[in-house]
Amino acid sequence: SSDLLDWHPTLVQVSGICLSTRSRAAMAPSIPKVAIPPEKWTQAVYSTPEPSLAKAEAEKLQSMQFNPSFFSSAYTQCIGRGLSHKECVASLPAVDSKITPAGPLAGSAANADISAAIACVSANGGDHEKCTTHFEGLSKLAGYTEEVKKSSTEKASEFCSKAGWNLLGVPVLYGVLKFVKIK
């Protein structure tokens, strides 16, 4: 069989058996299928699934902080001051002061409202439509407000404030257009 491998490069010997490269390719492990294709990974991180009621706030992701060396550096500074191991461990702060603060729903004030919403959903068999009052209360507690409809005068005043001094050209343009006829 070694003579066969010398003159035919597409054959491979595996434990005494000659296989063609086609058989070898068939034996290769298959590529695993993934639930999310790689081109949609960014979307999976910065957005939420369509049926989700809580939408992600991608602009707040950059404000998140975590210092993995906080306790290590605090302990090293304590040892550097000449304190013993026990004194340093006892003097370490419980929480990093630079850690991202929890949202409004993580506080103790929201515990009762969250528990009531969970109880409502579980009592109604997962139907969230029957628990809208609980979810509206949670959204107000989290700081979300309904978008207020603007009247036409508010829209006009907002436009004028954005236009600024460029708005002074409107009367001049009106006066010029009185005398010039556009065909």
Helices and strands as residue ranges (DSSP letters): H 2-7, E 11-14, E 17-20, H 21-27, G 38-40, H 41-46, G 58-63, H 70-80, H 85-91, G 104-106, G 108-110, H 111-123, G 128-131, H 132-142, H 152-163, G 164-168, H 169-179
